[in-house]
């Protein structure tokens, strides 16, 4: 059978289709229209919406199996020639012009860097929710310009301050300028070279068999899980409730690593098989939703460390790792304003002190998010994954039956002992929440725009944690987050071998590879939390001065 031919589509035609609300992205030089696929995507529609108008080849390649990518070929509608210049997706504030009837679209073609293209792609200037980096289209100007120093309270007036927003904008530009100085330039030649070497590294990784799972490693994992689970019930029978709770918490802590593997199809590489493994681990044994995690985590992987878009760093009012969160941004993931309200004004100034304490209660929040996802039916209700939600609901009912009723209620005699058991077992999982946040909280949250390549963005926003090999079981692969973000489907037991290859790649393309010890990484996180706390204090002073300058009574003195 002859291979199907596809029409050559112009940039202007693609822009017009996006203006009509279509989900269009580029994959291996083909134009893909994913609208029919949106309701069926197991990872949710939000991750796909962040790809609209972009060349999504690298993101889709590393996050999907070859079989899934083959299925995407059904949605091809055309092809492009030459290098594609990314638009800003509509979900991120991008504006698109509709095609005009009777106008020759070839006459409307944009040239890179033209005023017309800037008008199309540069929509961030109209919204406080977006980075003002695109206010200046000349990267060289951004590199030369140093951001203004934080204003002193005495210099703030109602004439040049907008409730402290000018100060927040100056901080945003400063962070962008620092990243532009530290990382390779965003010109097409440099970024294309990075992408080509990144793809070549992927081929080398496949050739060395690093995508192949070592099932002997899981035999060791299962032995560890079984030991902890068995000790939980042995100590429970003896009445050693604290010891039992400690073992159960450690069991949950270890289980999450394998659930993470299954969620990325890193065990059997079969979608349904790994999903069922993930549901058994997360839902039946842990009381959490793997479907919620996939929807959340896929977005995290494509817009890592974006204050506006990445749910993994949106923890208001308890934490803010970017000064931009002090401006009451609207989360595109949660579809709500992350208000810098009275609660945030209380927690953010002390976040460097409350960080570890709040992490002790992180698992309770995961229960809430899981049930919200399942009850509201936020996952796909059609397609091959339609039944996953119902299996997850059964799994969560099973969990609360064996844990809530069988262990906590029936096996522990007093209310106080039950309370202690629940709190200890859940607080023991706090190191997991620390491990999850450690890899991103101290890294850049600046938005360098659509010109930045996928591999550079992942390495700019993610750190690895250095640890001896014998301690790998404790970190469960999360110590190699930078490598994992570059190649999410590599089984975690192969990440240490992959690390040397990634380090060589970073040296070759001149991208800094962030590697900290566990203690050093935690110090970086606390330092970032303290920095945002100081920025919150400066913002509060700015707002106080503005408020007093607007007071008619103050002008009489």
MARBASE-129588 format. One record per residue (C-alpha): residue in one letter; x, y, z. Coordinates in steps of 0.02 Angstrom, whole numbers, padded with zeros to 5 digits, always signed. Example, Ala and Ser with C-alpha at 12.3 -4.5 7.8 and 13.67 -1.06 7.14 Angstrom:
A+00615-00225+00390S+00684-00053+00357
//
This chain:
X+00000+00000+00000X+00069+00170-00049X+00110+00286+00094X-00017+00424+00115X+00038+00596+00059X-00003+00750+00161X-00025+00929+00101X+00107+01057+00141X+00034+01180+00267X+00099+01356+00293X+00130+01433+00463X-00013+01553+00430X-00135+01412+00392X-00086+01322+00553X-00108+01482+00651X-00282+01503+00579X-00332+01327+00631X-00271+01359+00808X-00370+01522+00809X-00525+01416+00772X-00492+01318+00932X-00410+01165+00857X-00275+01067+00950X-00132+01075+00826X+00051+01031+00856X+00202+00974+00757X+00271+00797+00772X+00418+00742+00666X+00381+00875+00533X+00198+00823+00522X+00050+00930+00575X-00057+00836+00701X-00237+00883+00742X-00271+00800+00909X-00449+00862+00943X-00531+00689+00925X-00399+00618+01042X-00415+00745+01184X-00556+00658+01279X-00463+00491+01269X-00288+00545+01319X-00246+00446+01478X-00132+00585+01537X-00271+00715+01526X-00300+00855+01403X-00199+00990+01493X-00030+00916+01444X-00083+00915+01261X-00147+01094+01269X+00027+01152+01320X+00091+01080+01156X-00027+01176+01042X+00069+01276+00912X+00235+01197+00962X+00352+01068+00892X+00311+00934+01020X+00425+00800+00947X+00541+00784+01096X+00407+00793+01230X+00299+00662+01144X+00445+00548+01101X+00510+00534+01278X+00341+00525+01365X+00254+00398+01252X+00285+00221+01196X+00320+00183+01012X+00145+00107+01001X+00064+00267+01064X+00166+00371+00943X+00110+00257+00803X-00071+00288+00851X-00041+00475+00838X-00004+00455+00653X-00191+00433+00628X-00215+00616+00670X-00094+00688+00542X-00173+00819+00430X-00022+00894+00343X+00164+00924+00346X+00286+01068+00360X+00454+01106+00282X+00604+01178+00370X+00624+01230+00550X+00467+01265+00651X+00463+01420+00761X+00353+01386+00912X+00199+01486+00953X+00148+01519+01132X+00003+01397+01163X-00168+01474+01198X-00171+01399+01373X-00013+01500+01409X-00087+01661+01342X-00042+01650+01157X-00149+01749+01034X-00189+01685+00860X-00263+01770+00706X-00405+01689+00612X-00386+01663+00426X-00471+01800+00325X-00587+01745+00186X-00532+01803+00014X-00354+01844+00070X-00205+01755-00002X-00128+01678+00152X+00040+01657+00070X+00052+01847+00069X+00028+01848+00257X+00174+01733+00296X+00282+01791+00439X+00470+01794+00438X+00560+01752+00600X+00578+01905+00708X+00461+02011+00603X+00341+02132+00690X+00196+02027+00627X+00263+01870+00708X+00298+01963+00869X+00119+02021+00873X+00059+01843+00856X+00173+01754+00976X+00204+01889+01104X+00048+01898+01209X+00124+01898+01381X+00132+02086+01395X-00055+02100+01417X-00069+01992+01572X+00007+01999+01745X-00010+01810+01748X+00130+01791+01623X+00314+01832+01621X+00361+02002+01549X+00511+01926+01461X+00423+01945+01294X+00407+02132+01320X+00583+02135+01250X+00600+02030+01093X+00786+02066+01075X+00878+01933+01175X+01040+02032+01166X+00954+02179+01249X+00893+02064+01387X+01068+01996+01413X+01145+02170+01427X+01012+02245+01538X+01027+02222+01723X+00865+02224+01819X+00837+02372+01936X+00883+02347+02117X+00740+02313+02238X+00662+02481+02278X+00685+02554+02448X+00526+02596+02540X+00566+02781+02534X+00572+02780+02344X+00402+02699+02321X+00258+02812+02273X+00085+02788+02204X+00142+02867+02042X+00262+02728+01996X+00199+02579+02097X+00049+02470+02061X+00025+02386+02231X+00201+02317+02220X+00177+02239+02048X+00317+02342+01973X+00434+02267+02102X+00377+02090+02058X+00405+02126+01873X+00580+02190+01907X+00618+02028+02001X+00551+01926+01855X+00664+02015+01732X+00813+01994+01847X+00785+01805+01857X+00768+01793+01669X+00926+01893+01643X+01023+01781+01762X+00967+01625+01668X+01009+01702+01499X+01185+01733+01563X+01205+01559+01637X+01132+01448+01501X+01165+01433+01313X+01089+01571+01204X+00915+01547+01131X+00961+01575+00950X+00898+01438+00831X+01072+01376+00786X+01122+01343+00967X+00956+01268+01020X+00946+01157+00865X+01121+01090+00901X+01067+01047+01078X+00912+00957+01015X+01010+00856+00887X+01136+00797+01016X+00995+00760+01138X+00909+00650+01010X+01074+00565+00967X+01098+00527+01152X+00925+00447+01155X+00978+00330+01015X+01136+00286+01110X+01035+00250+01267X+00922+00133+01169X+01072+00048+01089X+01148+00014+01261X+00985-00066+01320X+00949+00061+01455X+00763+00063+01414X+00754-00122+01455X+00691-00160+01630X+00797-00269+01745X+00664-00375+01830X+00788-00446+01955X+00789-00274+02034X+00602-00286+02061X+00624-00454+02146X+00728-00362+02276X+00598-00223+02285X+00457-00347+02315X+00558-00432+02452X+00580-00264+02538X+00396-00222+02523X+00344-00392+02590X+00460-00378+02739X+00393-00207+02788X+00211-00258+02762X+00236-00418+02861X+00318-00326+03005X+00173-00204+03006X+00050-00342+03050X+00170-00436+03163X+00196-00282+03273X+00011-00243+03262X-00030-00415+03332X+00096-00392+03472X+00018-00224+03515X+00175-00125+03468X+00073+00006+03377X+00209+00135+03349X+00327+00005+03276X+00186-00058+03166X+00149+00119+03107X+00332+00150+03069X+00341-00005+02959X+00178+00039+02870X+00240+00215+02833X+00404+00146+02766X+00305+00023+02660X+00204+00165+02582X+00363+00268+02557X+00446+00127+02460X+00290+00081+02361X+00277+00254+02283X+00439+00228+02187X+00367+00078+02094X+00202+00169+02066X+00305+00307+01985X+00390+00177+01874X+00222+00104+01822X+00149+00276+01787X+00287+00306+01660X+00269+00131+01586X+00443+00092+01648X+00409-00087+01707X+00329-00190+01568X+00315-00044+01443X+00136-00099+01408X+00008+00037+01444X-00130-00068+01523X-00015-00188+01615X+00086-00049+01695X-00072+00049+01733X-00148-00099+01826X+00016-00122+01921X+00008+00062+01966X-00173+00048+02023X-00136-00102+02133X+00010-00011+02213X-00061+00165+02227X-00248+00132+02253X-00268-00040+02331X-00114-00031+02443X-00089+00156+02464X-00261+00238+02451X-00203+00360+02317X-00254+00383+02135X-00128+00341+01999X-00246+00425+01874X-00237+00589+01970X-00049+00572+01976X-00036+00545+01788X-00143+00697+01748X-00041+00804+01867X+00129+00731+01826X+00116+00741+01637X+00084+00928+01647X+00231+00943+01767X+00344+00858+01639X+00302+00978+01497X+00296+01145+01593X+00418+01106+01733X+00434+01240+01867X+00317+01364+01785X+00231+01462+01925X+00076+01482+01817X+00061+01307+01742X+00155+01175+01845X+00045+01103+01985X+00198+01028+02070X+00255+01200+02128X+00082+01274+02162X+00064+01252+02349X-00014+01416+02402X-00045+01471+02536X+00089+01364+02621X+00237+01380+02502X+00295+01497+02365X+00459+01460+02277X+00440+01604+02155X+00407+01788+02188X+00278+01779+02048X+00163+01679+02160X+00151+01834+02270X+00052+01917+02129X-00104+01806+02145X-00076+01711+01983X-00211+01607+01900X-00163+01424+01888X-00200+01353+01716X-00199+01179+01793X-00322+01210+01934X-00418+01346+01840X-00420+01459+01991X-00329+01606+02066X-00190+01558+02185X-00228+01704+02297X-00094+01790+02397X-00221+01812+02535X-00217+01827+02724X-00170+01644+02745X-00026+01660+02622X+00033+01819+02707X+00045+01719+02867X+00130+01562+02799X+00248+01629+02665X+00354+01739+02781X+00390+01586+02890X+00398+01453+02754X+00583+01418+02776X+00544+01368+02956X+00377+01279+02926X+00435+01181+02772X+00477+01014+02854X+00333+01024+02978X+00204+01047+02840X+00280+00903+02740X+00232+00789+02884X+00050+00807+02831X+00076+00794+02644X-00005+00623+02625X-00172+00687+02689X-00176+00814+02548X-00143+00674+02422X-00300+00585+02485X-00401+00742+02452X-00331+00767+02278X-00357+00583+02234X-00540+00579+02286X-00573+00745+02201X-00504+00672+02039X-00607+00512+02054X-00771+00587+02111X-00771+00726+01982X-00717+00606+01845X-00573+00715+01787X-00490+00571+01696X-00539+00504+01524X-00716+00435+01520X-00698+00365+01345X-00571+00265+01249X-00454+00128+01310X-00433+00202+01484X-00618+00228+01525X-00622+00085+01651X-00469+00141+01749X-00572+00263+01854X-00690+00126+01912X-00549+00007+01956X-00470+00149+02054X-00630+00181+02151X-00639-00005+02193X-00455+00004+02245X-00484+00152+02361X-00635+00069+02441X-00529-00086+02466X-00391+00020+02545X-00505+00105+02671X-00582-00063+02711X-00419-00150+02756X-00330+00002+02826X-00467+00112+02896X-00583-00025+02960X-00474-00180+02976X-00315-00102+03047X-00359+00063+03129X-00534+00026+03193X-00536-00162+03227X-00356-00198+03274X-00316-00048+03387X-00417-00038+03548X-00416+00146+03600X-00450+00310+03513X-00283+00383+03566X-00185+00233+03501X-00281+00246+03336X-00237+00430+03321X-00053+00397+03357X-00049+00252+03233X-00125+00357+03093X-00013+00507+03125X+00149+00408+03141X+00116+00300+02987X+00077+00454+02883X+00218+00564+02949X+00347+00430+02912X+00314+00465+02727X+00372+00647+02746X+00546+00609+02672X+00457+00563+02510X+00378+00736+02498X+00548+00811+02534X+00625+00705+02395X+00490+00758+02272X+00508+00944+02307X+00698+00939+02324X+00731+00917+02139X+00635+01073+02086X+00606+01196+02228X+00783+01266+02219X+00791+01274+02030X+00744+01410+01906X+00562+01462+01886X+00600+01591+01750X+00508+01581+01585X+00630+01596+01439X+00492+01580+01311X+00454+01467+01162X+00630+01476+01088X+00705+01369+01226X+00728+01185+01183X+00651+01046+01286X+00816+00972+01350X+00884+01141+01404X+00724+01183+01497X+00725+01015+01588X+00906+01037+01644X+00876+01218+01694X+00729+01176+01806X+00782+01010+01883X+00924+00953+01997X+00996+00782+02038X+01045+00723+02211X+01213+00640+02235X+01212+00487+02348X+01310+00325+02366X+01245+00178+02267X+01198+00079+02422X+01074+00218+02468X+00981+00211+02302X+00842+00109+02381X+00800+00255+02496X+00785+00383+02356X+00700+00262+02237X+00762+00346+02078X+00703+00519+02129X+00886+00567+02155X+00905+00563+01964X+00763+00683+01924X+00860+00784+01794X+00898+00624+01698X+00720+00564+01724X+00649+00726+01653X+00756+00707+01498X+00707+00524+01472X+00555+00482+01582X+00530+00303+01521X+00702+00239+01570X+00679+00113+01712X+00743+00189+01873X+00867+00049+01904X+00959+00105+01746X+00966+00290+01789X+01134+00280+01877X+01212+00204+01720X+01128+00339+01615X+01197+00478+01726X+01372+00471+01651X+01301+00487+01475X+01197+00638+01525X+01346+00720+01609X+01445+00700+01447X+01299+00777+01351X+01290+00925+01470X+01477+00957+01453X+01463+00946+01264X+01320+01072+01247X+01381+01184+01391X+01224+01165+01498X+01259+01163+01686X+01212+00997+01765X+01143+01032+01939X+01205+00899+02060X+01195+00923+02248X+01215+00812+02399X+01056+00776+02497X+01104+00900+02633X+01166+01029+02510X+01007+01012+02406X+00900+01041+02560X+01003+01194+02602X+00969+01261+02427X+00782+01234+02450X+00779+01321+02618X+00880+01463+02543X+00752+01483+02403X+00608+01482+02526X+00696+01615+02630X+00729+01720+02475X+00545+01722+02428X+00502+01763+02608X+00614+01916+02598X+00534+01966+02435X+00363+01950+02518X+00422+02067+02655X+00482+02196+02526X+00317+02180+02433X+00222+02209+02594X+00322+02368+02627X+00290+02428+02449X+00104+02400+02469X+00104+02485+02638X+00188+02641+02568X+00069+02644+02419X-00080+02630+02536X-00017+02771+02647X+00022+02883+02498X-00156+02861+02436X-00224+02913+02606X-00285+03096+02593X-00242+03123+02776X-00059+03080+02744X-00038+03223+02621X-00070+03353+02753X+00089+03310+02849
//
